[in-house]
Amino acid sequence: MDQVKPGLYAHFKGNHYRVLGTAQHTETHEKLVFYYPLSEPHRLFARPLTMFVEQVQREDYQGPRFHWLED
């Protein structure tokens, strides 16, 4: 997945997040994903797109960091 659409996503640890969209860093041109936790809608996070879509490799979990749930 190299594109992230706005909507509701689940993190592999169980929390749910609302993705607002993506933006490009003005200096590095890196794509960033902007999102907030449903439990704390006043907090806004930015994560590099590559990290948002990467696969997690842990002893207790192997799979996507986030997965899409709904619009």
N, C-alpha and C positions, 0 to 999 in steps of 0.2 A: 504494500500500500504506500504510494508516494503522495497521495492526496488525502486530506482529512476534511470531511464536510461538517458543517455545523450540526449539532445535535447532542444527544445524550450518550455518554460512553461510560463503561465500567472499567475501573482499574483492576489489575489482577489481584490486588489485595482486598478488593470488595467495595471500595468507595465508588460513588457515582459522581460524574462531572458533566457539566454543560460546556461544550466547545462552542465558542463564539465565532471563530474563524482563524484564518492564518494571516500573517504579515511577513514582510521582508525586512531584515535588519538593514538600516541605512548605510552602514559602513562595510559589513562583511557580506551582505546580500544573502545571509543564511535565512531560510524560512523558519518561522516560529509559529507555534500553535498557542492561541490564547484561550484559556478555559478557567472555570471556577468550580469549586466543590459545591454540590447541592446543599450540603450541611452548613456551609459558610459562604453564601452568595456575595458577600461584600469583599471577599478575597479573590484577587485575580492573579492567575499564574501564566507564565510564558515558558514554553519548553521547546527546544529545537525539534523541528519536524522529524528529523532522523531518530531522535530519542523517543518521541511519541509513538512512532510506528515500529520500533525495534522489537525483536523477540527477546524475552527474558529467559535466561538460563540459570536456574537456581536448583539446589538439591530438591526442594519441595515443589517447584513449579517450572515448567517449560512451556512457553507460549507467548502470545502478544502482551505487551505492557497494558494497552487499552484495547477494548473492543466496542464497536458501535452497537447501540441498543435501539435507538429510534430518533426521529427528527425532533 
